[in-house]
Amino acid sequence: MHTRGFDWSDLRYFIELHRGGSLVAAAARLQVSHTTVARRLDALEHAMGHRLFERSAKTWRLTSAGQALLPHALAMDEDAGRLAGALTGVEAVARGTVRVVATDALGVSLAGPLAVLHRENPSLTVELLATSSVLHYRVGEFDVAVTLHATRLPQFSTTQIAHSTHRVYTRRDDPQPFRRESDLEGIDAVGYVPELMDFPEMQFLTNLVPTARTVFRSPNIRAQQEAIAAGVGVGVLPAILGDTDERLRSVLPEKLSAQSTYWVTVSKAVADTLPVRLVLTRLTNALDALPGVEVPDSTAR
């Protein structure tokens, strides 16, 4: 790839445009205007003598020249962080933006540890998106995702990161003692909207309390938690929510429980960068500290 000399800082714009997938997303991550991103990219492409992105209305995708440049740009960006660390007496400086997508149940639990990570690394910005929707696995959608499903797409790497326990819960002052499973026959329950049940875990209510009458439905697990606490009915929650909510108590936990698997998916384009490695380590440690979550020994850091 022939170059005519370029501004090294233009590589930051190149990297963030790849991660964000659009001028607007890259501008937000860099805290500049989208016209600045476009101008810096134009300058880099002119210096390289190649188009680095294929433009479309929805997303910008790397050309073959852009794909060839990306690993070198990421390495240079990380080297710049190491240089800054050496000048300040710190081992390395993590800088840039890492977008993390997590399930609704995990989102709030991970916010604190990720906020501490930023405080320890002021040049690192973390974006945390909590969602119950299926990911589309588009460029710029995320850097790291912790979800209940895996993907086999070649541009991502996916591994099991933890196992989670789900239990049946009711409000703490529910007068029903629930001494046996038959006590739950025909009981009012809280659950998911049937046509929005994208994952097997959303079937836990049917599996654990098959005769329950669902009277409140929501695709959001936090909304279900609030409905259970309000006394609408029993419901199935991950233990990370139910066991930590003083308004709730579990029902026959020795009999009525189920397991799910959390998967961590990382964009291969950024998997080896220092910011992403730091985020992955913090996520693993945070999960390991949550009730009802088991992190395999091979995953724990």
N, C-alpha and C positions, 0 to 999 in steps of 0.2 A: 504494500500500500504506500504510494508516494505521498509525501507530505511537504507542504511549503512553509512549515513553521506555524505554530498555533499557540494560543493562550492556554496554558495548562488548566486554568480554572474553568475553561469551557467544558472540560470532561465532566465536571460536576453536573452541568446542565444536561449533558448527554445521558449520564447515569440516571438522574431523576426523571427525565422524560421517558426512559425505558421503564423505570419502575412505576411511574404514574400512568403511562399509556396515553396521556393527552397533555397539551400545553397548559390547560387550566390546572390539572392535577399536579404537574411538575412545578408550576408557579406557586401553588399553595404550599408545597413541600419546601420550596426554596425561599418562600416569602418575598417573591418579586412579582412583577407583572408578567402576563403570558407573552406580551410583545418582547420582553427582555429575553425570555426563554427562546423564542423563535429567532431573535437576532443572534444570540450566542450560538445556537445550533447552525444557523446559516454560515456563521464565521468558521465554525469547526468543519463543516462539510466542504467549504471552499478551501480550507487549508489542507484537508485530507484528499481533496480531488475526487470524492465519492459521495453519493447520497447515502446517508446512514439510516434513514427511516423511510418507510412507505406510508404516506399520509392517507387517511380516510376520515370520513365524517365522525366515526366513533372512537377510533384508536389509532395510535402510531405504532407500527411494527418495524422491528429492525430488518434492514436489508442484509444480504450476505456480508457486505462490508461492515455494517454495524455489528453483526454477530462476531466478526473477526476482531473488531476493536474492543468489544465489551469486556472480556476477561483482562485485557491489558489495562483498560480504564479502571476497573475495580481494583486491580493490584496496585496501580499508581495512587488511587485514592486512599487505600489502606496504608501504603508507604508514607503518604503525607500525614496520616494520623500518627504513625510511629515516630515520624520526625518531630511533630509537634509535641509528642509525649517525651521524647528525648530532651527537647529544649526546656521542658517544664519539670523534668525529673520524674515523670510518670512513665510507667512501662509502655503504655499505648493509649492513644486517644480515640475513642469511638465517636464518630460524628456522622451526621446524616439522619435520615428518617427511616424507621422500620414500621411498616403497617402490620398489625396483628389482628386477625379475625378469630373470634372465639364464640362458642355457643352462648346463648342467653344465660344459662346457668353459671357458666364460668366467668363471664365478663366482669361482674362486680368483684369477684374473688381475686381476679388477676390484676385489677386496676392498681391496688396498693403496691404490690411488689414491682410492677412495671414503673410506677411513679418514683419509687425509691431508686430504681435503676437509672432513671433520668437524673435524679439528684446526685447520684454518684458519677454520672457522665453528662455534664451539662451541655455538651455539644451533640448529644444524642436525643432525638425527638422520637417518641413512641406514639403511634396512632392505634387506638384500641377500638375495634368495631365488634359489638355483640350482636349476633343474629341467629335466628332459628331457620333461616332459609338455606336451601342447597346452593353451594358455591357454583359459579359458572366457569371458574378457572380461566379467567381472561388475564391478559397482561395488565399489570398494575392493580389488580383486584386486591392483592395482598402480597406480603413477603413471607409471612408465617401464618399458618392457620391451625387452630386446635378444634377439631370437629369430631362428629360421630360417624364419619364416613371417610373412606380412602379413595384416592384416584390413582390410575395407572398411566396418566398422561406423561409422556417422556420429558417434558420440561419441568416436572416437579418430582421431588423425592418425598415419599410418604412412609412413616414408620409408626408403630404403636408407641404411645408415650405413657399411657396409664389406663387403669381399669376403675370403673366407678360403680358404686352400689346405689340402687334405687329402692325406696321403701314406700309403703302406704302410710299416709299421715292423715290425722284429723286435728281439729282444734284442741288445745290442751284441756279446756274445760268441758269437752264433750261428755255428757253423762253416760253414754254407752260404754261399758267396760271392754267389749270386744274380746271375750275369752276364747272364742273359737271362730273358725272361718265362716261357719254358718251364720254367725251374727251379722255378717256383711251382705247377706242375700237381699237383693232388691234395694240396697241403700243408695241414697242420692250421692252422686260423685261429680268430680271436676275432671275434665279431660281436654283432649285436642279436638280441633275441627276436623272431621273425617277426611275431607278432600285435601287437607293440608298436611296430612300425616306422611311425611317424606322418609322417616327413618323407622327401623324396627322398634327402637326405644319408645316411640310414641304409641306402641301397642301394649305397653306394660299394664295399663289399667285393665284392658280386656283380658290379658293373661292372668293377672293376679286376682282381680275381682270380677269374674266373668258375668255375674248377674247384676252388677251395679247399673243404676239408671243415671246416665249422664245428664245433668241439668244445667251445667255451665261449661262452655267450651271456649278455648282461646288457643291460638298458635304460640302464645308467649308463655313460657314456663313461670315467669315472675308473676304474671297475672293470675295463673292458676294457684300459685302459692298464696297470693292475697285472698283469693276466693276461699281456699281451704281454711285459712286463718279466720275469715269472716263467718265461718260456720255453714257455708253453702253445702258442703259435703266432703267426703274423703277424696283423696287423690294421690297419685304417685309422683314423687319428687326425687331428684338425686339427693343423696345424703348430705352433700355439701350445702344444700339449701335447707332441707328439713331438719337435720340434726343441729343446726346453728340458729334456728328460729325458735325463740322461747315461747311463742304463741302456739306451737305445734307439739304433738307427740306421735311417735310411730305406733302403728297397729300391727300386733303380732310379728315383730321384726324377725323372730327366729324362723318364721314360716313364709311370710310374704315379703320376699326381696328378689331382686333381679340384678344382673350385671350388664354393663355396657363397656365399650372400649373407646377411648379417646385416641385419635390419630393426629399426629403433627405432620403437616405438609409444608414444604419449603420450596420456594422457587429456586431452581438450580443455579440461576444467574447470580443469586446473592448468597447462596448457602454457605460459602466459605469466607464471607466477609466478617470482620470483627464485630460490627453492630449486631448482625443476625446471630452470631455465635453467643454473644452476651445475652441476647433476648432468649434464646433457646435454653441456656443454662438457668436463667432466672425463672422461666416458665416451668421447667422441670422441678426445680426446688419448691416453687410455689404450689404446684400440684401435689407434691409429696407431703406437704404440710396440711392439706385439706382433709376433713373428716370423710370417711367413706371412699377415699381415693387411694389406690395402690399403684405405685410406680415400680415397674420391674427393676431388679438389681442391675440389669444390663443397660437400663436407661438412666438411672440415677447418676447425678454428677456430684 
